Amino acid sequence: MSRPILVVKVGSSTVTAPDGATDRDVISRLGDEIAEQRRDGRDVVVVTSGAIAVGWSALGRRGLRPTDPAVLQAVSAIGQHRLMRAWQDGLAPHDLLAGQVLLAPLDFVHRQQYLHARGTLAHLLELGVVPVVNENDAVADEEIRFGDNDRLSALVAHLVGAERLVLLTDTPGLLTGDPRETDGVSLIEEVVEIDQQLEAVAGGSGSEVGSGGMASKLAAAKIATWSGVEVVIADGKRPGVLGAVVAGEAAAGTVFRAHQRRLPARKLWIAFALGSSGVLVVDDGARRAVVERGRSLLAAGVVAVHGRFDPDDAVEIVGPDGQVFAKGLVRHSSGRSDEWVGRRSEELPDDLPHEIVHRDDLVLLV
């Protein structure tokens, strides 16, 4: 019988000190807690941020990190091995090895690469190694990168079949407001469904050293819960945080309950990780065909096209009531889609696909 798997995502603000260098005390403590989870019969996969912050510190720089993508990639290359060394040092007292795994978005989109990534992580766990995952920032294409490790950790949780994803950050969890702006905020201890009101509470970006913030953690929670994984957002600086989360202690963090419906990895990527480049407005008949009968979206059911997009871009699909009910990858550009609005299949060229969004590339969000 396989051991349950815990995926632990550690944010930049948790693993770095105020000067941007690795916070070895925190990483050492987390190494102790990871070892404890392993002794209790769980495997642990770490998804770590911090390479850019650590690299910037190693260069002797202070203040805000650079924004130029090429510079960020170079800085990441400097910081990545320093970050890995800190994780190995934190695990070494427990005779544990850290195994570096650098992933890119295409590892989740292409089936063969997805299977290779899953196999690598599975073999590392079988060997008793703690996989330490990061995005391959040093060579990632800016157009097709994850953007933050919160989303990456959610996809990794799906990849390894984790029972729980723990997002460690610099707050106790999701709060009812921003404590920097509002007095008397409190911890939201449990979330059953992530809705627009909750997303509004999450707000924008977080610390200066990270790339995410609570909004990206909420997006990650949505990805993971829709793949059947429970998510907890918790304070990474709190001693014993992993044990408290696993034990289900009250106020250990914000718990997001797993969704009953489970999406495959590629559809998770389409639904929650890809930004939307446009909107297709459809009539009620097309909505019913897509939602109730699992059909592709045809030109005949489209009544309006908004935005500019190319083939294989992600678009939101909106019903007559203005509500988004699906998302998918378009087969045609916005120009051609607009030309084809309302046309029946027999009116379209025979040598081109008639679907605007094929059902294999379409995800229901209702």
DRENMAR-290462 format. One record per residue: x, y, z of N, C-alpha, C in turn; residue number from 1. Coordinates in steps of 0.2 Angstrom, whole numbers, m for minus. Layout:
<pts>
   nxx   nyy   nzz  caxx  cayy  cazz   cxx   cyy   czz  nr
     X     Y     Z     X     Y     Z     X     Y     Z NUM
...
</pts>
This chain:
<pts>
   nxx   nyy   nzz  caxx  cayy  cazz   cxx   cyy   czz  nr
     4    m6     0     0     0     0     4     6     0   1
     3    11    m5     7    17    m5     6    22     1   2
    11    25     3    11    30     8     7    36     6   3
     3    40    10     0    46     8     5    51     7   4
     4    56     3     9    61     1     6    68     3   5
    11    72     6    10    79     8    14    83     4   6
    11    88     0    15    93    m4    15    99     0   7
    21   102     1    22   108     5    26   113     1   8
    22   118     0    25   124    m4    27   129     1   9
    33   131     0    36   136     5    38   142     1  10
    35   148     3    36   154    m1    42   158     1  11
    44   162    m4    50   166    m3    51   170     4  12
    45   173     6    45   176    12    46   172    18  13
    45   165    17    46   160    23    54   158    23  14
    56   156    17    63   153    17    69   159    16  15
    67   165    16    72   170    16    72   175    22  16
    78   177    24    79   182    29    78   189    26  17
    77   194    31    76   201    28    81   203    23  18
    87   200    23    92   203    18    92   199    12  19
    87   194    11    86   190     5    90   183     5  20
    95   182    10    98   176    10    94   171    13  21
    95   164    12    91   159    15    91   159    22  22
    85   158    25    84   158    32    85   151    34  23
    91   149    36    93   143    38    90   140    44  24
    88   144    48    84   142    54    77   139    53  25
    74   143    48    67   141    46    68   134    42  26
    72   134    38    73   128    33    75   122    38  27
    79   123    43    81   118    47    75   115    51  28
    71   120    54    65   118    57    60   114    53  29
    60   116    47    55   113    42    58   106    40  30
    65   106    40    68    99    39    66    94    44  31
    66    97    51    64    93    56    57    90    56  32
    52    95    54    45    93    53    44    88    47  33
    48    89    42    47    85    36    49    78    38  34
    55    77    42    57    71    44    52    67    49  35
    49    72    53    43    69    58    38    66    54  36
    35    70    48    30    67    44    32    61    41  37
    38    60    39    40    54    36    40    48    41  38
    42    49    47    42    44    52    35    42    54  39
    30    47    53    23    45    54    20    42    48  40
    24    40    43    21    36    37    19    40    31  41
    21    47    31    19    51    25    26    52    21  42
    25    52    14    30    55    10    29    63     9  43
    34    66     8    34    74     8    37    76     1  44
    34    80    m3    37    84    m8    37    91    m7  45
    42    94    m7    43   101    m6    43   105   m13  46
    39   110   m13    39   115   m19    42   122   m16  47
    48   124   m18    51   130   m14    52   136   m19  48
    50   141   m16    52   148   m20    58   150   m17  49
    61   156   m19    66   159   m16    73   160   m20  50
    73   156   m26    79   157   m30    81   164   m32  51
    76   168   m34    78   174   m36    80   179   m30  52
    76   178   m25    78   182   m19    85   181   m16  53
    87   174   m16    93   172   m14    99   174   m19  54
    97   173   m25   102   175   m30   104   183   m30  55
    99   187   m29    99   194   m28   103   196   m22  56
   102   192   m17   106   194   m11   113   192   m12  57
   114   186   m15   121   184   m16   125   189   m20  58
   122   192   m24   125   197   m28   127   204   m24  59
   124   204   m18   126   210   m14   121   215   m15  60
   115   214   m19   110   219   m20   105   220   m15  61
   103   226   m14    97   227    m9    91   230   m13  62
    86   230    m9    80   234   m12    76   229   m16  63
    71   232   m20    67   228   m24    71   224   m29  64
    68   218   m31    72   214   m36    70   216   m43  65
    75   215   m48    74   217   m54    67   215   m58  66
    65   218   m63    59   216   m66    60   213   m73  67
    66   215   m76    68   212   m83    69   205   m83  68
    65   201   m87    65   194   m87    72   191   m88  69
    76   193   m92    82   191   m94    87   191   m87  70
    86   197   m84    90   198   m78    87   193   m72  71
    81   192   m72    78   187   m67    80   180   m68  72
    81   178   m74    83   172   m76    90   171   m74  73
    94   176   m75   101   175   m73   102   175   m65  74
    98   179   m62    98   179   m55    96   173   m52  75
    91   170   m55    88   163   m53    94   158   m53  76
    98   158   m58   103   153   m59   108   153   m54  77
   109   160   m51   114   161   m46   111   158   m39  78
   104   159   m38   101   157   m32    99   150   m31  79
    98   147   m37    95   140   m36    99   135   m33  80
   105   135   m34   109   130   m31   111   131   m23  81
   111   138   m22   111   140   m15   105   138   m11  82
    99   139   m14    93   137   m11    93   129   m10  83
    95   125   m15    95   118   m14   100   116    m9  84
   106   119    m8   111   117    m3   108   119     4  85
   104   124     5   101   125    11    96   120    13  86
    92   117     8    87   112     9    91   106    11  87
    96   104     7   100    98     9   103    98    16  88
   105   104    18   108   105    25   102   104    30  89
    96   106    28    91   106    33    88    99    34  90
    89    95    29    87    88    29    93    83    31  91
    99    85    31   104    80    32   105    78    39  92
   103    81    44   103    79    51    99    72    52  93
    94    72    48    89    66    48    91    61    43  94
    97    61    40    99    56    35    95    56    29  95
    92    62    27    88    62    21    91    66    16  96
    90    64    10    93    67     4    87    72     0  97
    89    77    m2    85    82    m6    86    80   m13  98
    81    79   m17    82    78   m25    79    84   m28  99
    83    88   m32    81    94   m36    77    92   m42 100
    71    95   m43    67    93   m49    64   100   m51 101
    67   102   m57    65   108   m60    59   107   m66 102
    54   110   m65    48   109   m70    46   115   m74 103
    43   114   m79    41   119   m84    34   118   m85 104
    30   123   m88    23   122   m89    21   116   m94 105
    26   115   m99    25   110  m104    25   103  m101 106
    28   102   m95    28    96   m92    21    94   m90 107
    16    98   m90    10    97   m88     5    97   m94 108
     7   100   m99     3   100  m105     3    94  m109 109
     9    92  m111    11    86  m115    11    80  m111 110
     7    75  m113     6    69  m110    12    65  m108 111
    16    64  m113    23    60  m112    27    64  m107 112
    28    70  m107    32    74  m102    29    74   m95 113
    22    74   m95    18    73   m89    20    66   m85 114
    20    61   m89    21    54   m87    29    54   m85 115
    33    57   m88    40    57   m86    41    61   m80 116
    38    66   m79    38    70   m73    36    66   m67 117
    30    63   m68    27    59   m63    31    53   m61 118
    34    50   m66    38    44   m64    45    46   m60 119
    48    52   m62    53    54   m58    52    55   m51 120
    46    59   m50    45    60   m43    43    54   m39 121
    39    49   m42    38    43   m39    44    39   m37 122
    49    39   m42    55    35   m40    59    38   m35 123
    59    45   m35    63    48   m29    60    47   m22 124
    53    46   m22    49    45   m16    51    37   m14 125
    51    33   m19    52    26   m18    60    25   m15 126
    64    29   m17    71    29   m15    72    32    m8 127
    67    35    m5    67    38     2    70    45     1 128
    70    48    m5    72    55    m6    66    60    m5 129
    68    66    m3    63    72    m2    64    76    m9 130
    59    75   m13    60    80   m19    59    87   m18 131
    63    91   m20    62    98   m19    61   101   m26 132
    55   104   m27    53   106   m34    53   114   m35 133
    55   116   m40    55   123   m42    53   124   m49 134
    51   130   m51    51   131   m59    58   132   m61 135
    58   130   m68    65   131   m71    66   138   m73 136
    66   142   m68    66   150   m70    72   152   m74 137
    78   148   m74    84   151   m78    83   150   m85 138
    78   146   m87    78   145   m95    70   145   m97 139
    66   147   m92    59   147   m94    57   152   m99 140
    53   151  m104    50   156  m108    45   160  m105 141
    46   167  m105    42   171  m101    34   171  m103 142
    33   168  m109    26   168  m112    23   162  m109 143
    26   157  m107    23   150  m105    26   148   m98 144
    27   153   m94    29   150   m87    23   150   m82 145
    24   147   m76    19   147   m71    17   154   m68 146
    22   158   m68    21   164   m65    22   165   m57 147
    20   159   m54    22   159   m47    22   151   m45 148
    25   150   m39    25   143   m37    19   140   m34 149
    14   145   m32     8   142   m29     4   138   m34 150
     4   140   m40     0   136   m46     4   130   m47 151
    11   131   m47    15   125   m48    14   119   m43 152
    14   121   m37    13   117   m31     6   113   m32 153
     1   117   m34    m6   114   m35    m5   108   m40 154
    m2   110   m46    m1   105   m51     3    99   m49 155
     8   100   m45    12    95   m42     8    90   m38 156
     4    93   m34     0    89   m29    m5    85   m33 157
    m7    87   m39   m11    83   m43    m7    77   m46 158
    m1    79   m49     4    75   m52     6    69   m48 159
     7    70   m41     9    64   m37     3    61   m33 160
    m3    64   m34    m9    61   m30    m9    62   m23 161
    m7    68   m21    m6    70   m14   m13    70   m11 162
   m13    69    m4   m19    69     0   m20    77     2 163
   m15    80     3   m15    87     5   m10    91     3 164
   m11    98     1    m6   103    m1    m6   108     5 165
     0   110     7     0   115    12     4   121     9 166
     1   126     9     4   132     6     7   137    12 167
    13   137    13    16   140    19    18   147    17 168
    16   152    21    17   159    19    18   163    25 169
    17   170    25    19   174    30    13   177    34 170
     7   173    33     1   175    37    m2   168    40 171
    m6   169    45    m9   163    48   m14   159    43 172
   m15   162    37   m20   159    33   m24   165    29 173
   m30   163    26   m34   168    23   m38   172    28 174
   m37   178    28   m40   183    33   m46   186    30 175
   m50   189    35   m56   192    32   m55   199    29 176
   m48   201    30   m46   208    27   m39   208    27 177
   m36   214    24   m29   215    24   m27   218    31 178
   m23   215    35   m22   218    42   m18   224    41 179
   m14   225    36   m11   232    35   m15   237    34 180
   m22   236    32   m26   241    31   m32   242    35 181
   m34   236    38   m40   235    42   m39   232    49 182
   m42   235    54   m41   232    61   m46   227    62 183
   m45   222    67   m49   217    69   m51   212    64 184
   m46   210    59   m47   205    54   m46   198    58 185
   m50   193    55   m49   187    59   m48   181    53 186
   m46   175    56   m44   170    51   m50   166    49 187
   m51   165    42   m56   161    39   m54   154    40 188
   m57   150    44   m54   143    46   m56   138    41 189
   m61   138    37   m63   133    33   m67   136    27 190
   m65   134    21   m68   136    15   m71   130    11 191
   m77   129     9   m80   124     5   m80   125    m2 192
   m81   131    m4   m82   133   m11   m78   140   m12 193
   m74   141   m17   m71   147   m18   m75   151   m23 194
   m78   157   m21   m82   161   m25   m79   168   m26 195
   m82   172   m30   m80   179   m32   m79   183   m25 196
   m83   182   m20   m83   186   m14   m77   184   m11 197
   m75   178   m10   m69   176    m7   m63   178   m11 198
   m63   178   m17   m57   180   m21   m56   188   m20 199
   m62   192   m19   m61   199   m18   m57   200   m11 200
   m59   196    m6   m56   196     0   m48   195     0 201
   m46   190    m5   m39   188    m6   m35   194    m8 202
   m38   199   m12   m34   205   m14   m29   204   m19 203
   m23   208   m19   m18   207   m24   m12   204   m22 204
    m6   207   m24     1   204   m22     3   204   m15 205
     7   200   m13     9   200    m6    16   204    m5 206
    21   200    m2    27   203     0    31   205    m6 207
    37   209    m5    41   212   m10    46   206   m13 208
    47   201    m9    52   196   m11    49   191   m15 209
    42   190   m15    38   185   m19    35   187   m25 210
    32   182   m29    29   184   m35    21   183   m34 211
    19   180   m29    12   178   m28     8   183   m24 212
     6   181   m18     1   184   m14    m4   180   m13 213
    m9   182    m8   m15   178    m7   m19   176   m13 214
   m20   181   m18   m24   179   m23   m21   173   m27 215
   m15   173   m28   m12   167   m31   m12   160   m27 216
   m13   161   m21   m14   155   m16   m21   153   m17 217
   m25   157   m18   m32   156   m19   m33   152   m26 218
   m30   155   m31   m30   151   m37   m27   144   m37 219
   m22   144   m33   m19   137   m32   m23   132   m28 220
   m27   135   m23   m32   131   m20   m37   129   m24 221
   m39   133   m29   m45   131   m33   m42   125   m38 222
   m36   126   m40   m33   120   m45   m33   114   m41 223
   m30   114   m35   m29   108   m31   m36   105   m29 224
   m41   109   m26   m47   106   m24   m51   103   m29 225
   m50   106   m35   m54   103   m41   m50    97   m44 226
   m45    95   m41   m41    89   m42   m42    84   m37 227
   m46    86   m32   m47    81   m26   m42    81   m20 228
   m39    87   m20   m33    88   m15   m36    93   m10 229
   m35    91    m3   m37    96     2   m31   101     2 230
   m32   108     3   m27   113     4   m28   116    10 231
   m22   118    13   m22   122    19   m17   128    18 232
   m19   134    19   m14   140    19   m12   141    27 233
    m6   141    28    m4   142    35     3   146    36 234
     4   148    42    10   152    43    17   148    43 235
    21   149    39    27   145    38    32   146    44 236
    31   152    47    36   153    53    34   150    59 237
    28   147    59    25   144    66    29   138    67 238
    32   137    73    35   130    74    29   125    75 239
    31   119    72    26   113    72    20   114    67 240
    21   118    62    15   120    58    13   114    54 241
    17   110    52    15   104    48    11    99    52 242
    14    98    58    10    93    62     4    96    64 243
     3   102    65    m3   105    67    m8   104    61 244
    m6   106    55   m10   105    49   m13    98    48 245
    m8    93    49   m10    86    48   m15    84    53 246
   m14    86    59   m18    84    65   m25    87    65 247
   m26    92    60   m32    96    60   m33   100    66 248
   m28   103    69   m29   107    75   m33   114    73 249
   m37   116    77   m41   122    76   m36   128    75 250
   m38   132    70   m34   138    68   m27   137    66 251
   m26   131    64   m19   129    61   m18   133    54 252
   m23   135    51   m23   138    45   m30   138    42 253
   m30   140    36   m37   140    32   m37   134    28 254
   m42   130    29   m43   123    26   m48   124    20 255
   m46   122    14   m50   122     8   m52   114     7 256
   m58   113     7   m60   106     6   m60   104    m1 257
   m58    98    m2   m57    95    m9   m64    95   m12 258
   m64    96   m19   m70    96   m23   m72    89   m25 259
   m78    87   m25   m80    81   m27   m78    79   m34 260
   m79    84   m39   m77    83   m46   m70    84   m47 261
   m66    79   m50   m59    79   m51   m58    80   m59 262
   m54    85   m60   m52    86   m67   m45    83   m68 263
   m44    81   m74   m37    79   m76   m32    84   m77 264
   m26    83   m77   m21    88   m77   m21    93   m82 265
   m22    91   m88   m22    96   m94   m28   101   m93 266
   m34    98   m91   m40   102   m90   m39   107   m84 267
   m35   105   m79   m34   109   m74   m30   115   m76 268
   m25   114   m81   m21   119   m83   m25   124   m87 269
   m29   121   m92   m33   126   m96   m38   130   m91 270
   m41   127   m86   m46   130   m82   m43   136   m78 271
   m37   134   m75   m35   139   m69   m28   141   m70 272
   m24   139   m74   m17   141   m75   m16   145   m81 273
   m20   145   m86   m19   149   m92   m23   155   m91 274
   m20   161   m93   m24   167   m93   m29   167   m99 275
   m34   170   m98   m39   171  m104   m38   177  m108 276
   m38   175  m115   m36   180  m120   m43   184  m123 277
   m48   181  m121   m54   184  m124   m61   180  m121 278
   m66   182  m124   m73   180  m122   m77   178  m128 279
   m80   172  m127   m85   170  m132   m92   170  m129 280
   m97   174  m132  m104   174  m129  m108   169  m133 281
  m112   165  m130  m115   160  m134  m123   160  m132 282
  m127   157  m136  m134   157  m135  m136   152  m130 283
  m142   151  m128  m144   146  m123  m144   139  m126 284
  m145   138  m132  m145   132  m135  m138   129  m135 285
  m133   133  m136  m126   131  m136  m124   130  m129 286
  m126   134  m125  m124   132  m118  m127   126  m115 287
  m133   124  m117  m136   117  m115  m132   112  m118 288
  m130   113  m125  m126   108  m128  m120   106  m125 289
  m116   111  m123  m110   111  m120  m110   108  m113 290
  m115   110  m109  m116   109  m102  m119   102  m101 291
  m125   101  m104  m129    95  m103  m127    89  m107 292
  m124    90  m114  m123    85  m118  m116    84  m120 293
  m111    88  m117  m104    87  m118  m102    88  m125 294
  m105    93  m128  m104    94  m135   m98    99  m136 295
   m95   100  m142   m90   105  m144   m94   111  m145 296
   m91   117  m144   m94   123  m146   m93   125  m153 297
   m99   125  m157   m99   127  m164  m100   134  m165 298
   m98   136  m171   m99   143  m173  m107   146  m173 299
  m111   141  m174  m118   143  m174  m121   145  m168 300
  m118   143  m162  m120   145  m156  m117   151  m153 301
  m112   154  m156  m109   160  m154  m112   166  m156 302
  m113   171  m152  m117   177  m154  m112   183  m154 303
  m107   182  m150  m102   188  m150   m95   186  m148 304
   m90   189  m150   m83   188  m149   m80   194  m146 305
   m77   194  m140   m73   199  m137   m66   198  m136 306
   m62   203  m137   m54   202  m136   m51   199  m143 307
   m44   199  m142   m40   197  m148   m36   191  m146 308
   m37   185  m150   m34   179  m148   m32   175  m154 309
   m27   171  m153   m25   166  m159   m27   159  m157 310
   m26   155  m162   m28   148  m161   m24   145  m155 311
   m27   141  m151   m24   138  m145   m24   143  m139 312
   m26   149  m140   m26   153  m134   m33   151  m130 313
   m32   153  m123   m38   151  m119   m43   157  m119 314
   m49   155  m119   m55   160  m119   m60   158  m114 315
   m64   162  m111   m69   161  m107   m76   161  m111 316
   m80   156  m109   m87   155  m113   m92   158  m108 317
   m96   162  m111  m101   166  m107  m108   164  m110 318
  m113   163  m105  m120   162  m107  m124   168  m108 319
  m130   168  m110  m134   174  m111  m135   178  m105 320
  m134   175   m99  m135   179   m93  m128   182   m91 321
  m123   182   m95  m117   185   m93  m112   181   m89 322
  m114   175   m87  m110   172   m82  m105   167   m86 323
   m99   167   m84   m94   162   m87   m96   155   m84 324
   m97   150   m89   m98   143   m87   m93   138   m90 325
   m89   141   m94   m84   136   m97   m78   140   m99 326
   m72   136  m100   m66   139  m103   m63   134  m107 327
   m60   137  m113   m57   132  m117   m51   135  m122 328
   m48   131  m126   m43   133  m131   m47   133  m137 329
   m46   139  m140   m50   140  m147   m46   137  m153 330
   m50   135  m158   m47   132  m164   m45   138  m169 331
   m48   143  m168   m47   149  m173   m46   155  m170 332
   m43   160  m174   m41   167  m171   m48   171  m170 333
   m47   176  m166   m53   180  m165   m56   183  m171 334
   m52   185  m176   m54   187  m182   m59   182  m186 335
   m56   176  m187   m60   171  m190   m67   169  m186 336
   m66   169  m179   m71   167  m175   m77   172  m176 337
   m75   178  m176   m80   184  m177   m83   183  m184 338
   m80   182  m189   m83   181  m196   m88   175  m196 339
   m86   170  m192   m91   164  m192   m97   164  m187 340
   m97   170  m183  m103   170  m178  m109   168  m181 341
  m113   164  m178  m119   162  m180  m120   157  m186 342
  m114   156  m189  m115   152  m196  m115   144  m194 343
  m119   141  m198  m120   134  m197  m114   130  m201 344
  m113   124  m199  m107   120  m201  m107   120  m209 345
  m113   119  m212  m113   118  m219  m111   125  m223 346
  m111   130  m219  m109   137  m222  m102   138  m222 347
   m98   133  m218   m91   135  m217   m86   131  m222 348
   m80   133  m223   m76   129  m227   m75   122  m225 349
   m74   117  m230   m74   110  m228   m67   108  m225 350
   m62   112  m227   m55   111  m225   m52   113  m219 351
   m57   116  m215   m55   119  m208   m60   116  m203 352
   m57   115  m197   m62   112  m192   m67   117  m190 353
   m73   114  m189   m79   119  m188   m80   120  m181 354
   m77   117  m176   m78   119  m169   m74   125  m168 355
   m77   129  m164   m73   135  m161   m69   133  m155 356
   m72   129  m151   m68   126  m145   m71   118  m145 357
   m66   114  m146   m67   107  m146   m68   104  m139 358
   m73    99  m138   m74    97  m131   m68    94  m128 359
   m63    92  m131   m57    89  m128   m53    95  m125 360
   m54   101  m127   m50   107  m125   m55   112  m121 361
   m60   109  m118   m65   113  m115   m67   111  m108 362
   m67   115  m103   m68   113   m96   m74   117   m94 363
   m79   113   m91   m85   116   m87   m83   119   m81 364
   m85   125   m79   m83   128   m73   m90   129   m68 365
   m95   125   m70  m101   125   m66  m102   118   m63 366
</pts>
